[in-house]
Amino acid sequence: MNYNEKRKRLSTIFIKNKNLIIREKKIRIEKNMKVKRPSDDLIKRNLIRQYSQDKYNKMKVIVIEQLQKYSKSGERLHKISDVVIRSEDAIQYAKLILEEIFRDRSRSEIIYDLIFGRACTSYKKVSIDCNNAGFKLKTTPLEWFKLVKNRKNSGKGMKRELKVKVECKRNGHETYKTIETINRFGCKICGGLIGAENLPRKTIEYYKLLNLIEDTPFKLISTKKQFKDAINEAKSKGKRSNYAYLEWRHECGHEFVRTYHNFIRYLSCPKCNQWKNQKITHTFCEYAFECPFEVEKSMRKIFNIEKNPEIKDLHDNVHIDIFQELSDLRDKNGNIIMLGVRYNGKQHDNNPEGFDTYKKIVGSPNVEYRSERWRLLWKDWRKLIKTDEIKRVIFVKNKKYGYYLIEVDYRIPPSQRLSYIISEFERKTGVKLPNKENVDWRELLYKYRS
């Protein structure tokens, strides 16, 4: 036997012995874990049914994995519904194990809420969102823990309720922002655009604006003539020139209409900053029809104003969430299908609950009834409801030319949204779409957005 053969044989024996040692160690750990039983006080406090060592062992592995994953990335690895034992038992055993680990009932309940419950986001995720939005998170993990503990809402309500302290990376301004608005609207103090605070409010100059946005990912599409026309139109309506509607293009390629006033305050692209449910609906549409959809397409660009005078009653920025000309599809009348899709949140309901939701969105949930502020909000909300109705009327009027509108209600959960969009499309147009595999919206959202 030569040297190389000996070396190879010895290395093989060493690897086998190493694997054997690792296996024995793992068995020893599992054996020790199985033998260990929580105290009777813990069992009585957390379990309703009889204690099972097998269920305890299974849940302990899951809880520890979940804690490790959450502490590193702020994401969850498991769901209670995925556990092989009854959900009711899984919840009780998870709380028992957490109380055993942290030795504090109230603390363990909050941690359960964070890793399995209805606390819909994590400190790590909020920190990442802040960094991506140009902020530094100043709220400490301990302060975050207290915020979660004392919160009144869960899910979306939690995102609207919880305010964290952030520092603007640009100028160091410290402000408070709700979790829901971290990725939107920029710094409250310095605004969306560097140098915007030095711009005049009543009069603006075309070339000064071009110089100001030169180093940003945005470009002004409006020509000098269109710029002047927009200012004159704003003045004719009794508004200042900075309320002129101008056309902009983001580096992602998306073009949109926004007033100069709002653009410099909120330097953001409507496509890149869609709300979550709008993103989900948008992604399902692109998956179902296998083509990109335009975001926030202006009604004035979709329809001819002369043939649809109702559009004159709408302001320039009234749009459809997503819109596309489906050139490969024709309806029962032989028209190329022009498809618009809207996601309607609860604020679009024409009832008291709709108005209550609208008040929450604009940040005045507890406004005094019949006060000046209340009357102003009521007027704006009624205008929103009227605008929704005008959009529907215009699409119905132009149905004979191939225009169709699908409205996705907030009551339709993401898991059913794809089938709803397809069924509504087939019902309205008479066109049968090829069967699409129903995929998990989270995976689809990640795939399309990445």
WOGIGI-V326656 format. One line per field, one symbol per residue. psi: psi as a letter, one per 40 degrees, with the letter a starting at -180 (. if undefined). burial: # if it has 24 or more other C-alpha atoms within 12 Angstrom, else .. Layout:
psi = ???
burial = ???
This chain:
psi = hidddddddddddddddddddddddddddddddddhhiidddddddidiihhddddddddddddddddddddeeiidiideeieihdddddddddddddddefhddddddddddddaeheiiddddddddddefihhehidddddddddeieiibddddddhhihihhddeehhihiiddedeieahddeadhhedeeiiddiihdddddddedeieihhdhidddddddddddddefiideehhihihieeehiihiiddddddggihddefiidddddddddddddefiiiihfhhddddihddegedddeiidehihdiiihgdehiaeeeihhhhihihhideehgiddddddddddefgdfihheiddddddddddddddddddddddddddedeeehihhhhieehiddedddddddddddddehhiihhhhihddddddddd.
burial = .....................................#...##..##...#...##########.##..#...###.###..#.....############.......#################.##.##..#######....##.###........###########......####################.#.......#.#..#..##..#.#####....#..##..#......##########...####################################...########.##......##..#############..###...#.##############...######.#...............##..#..##.##.###.##...#..########....#..######.###.##.#.........#..##.....
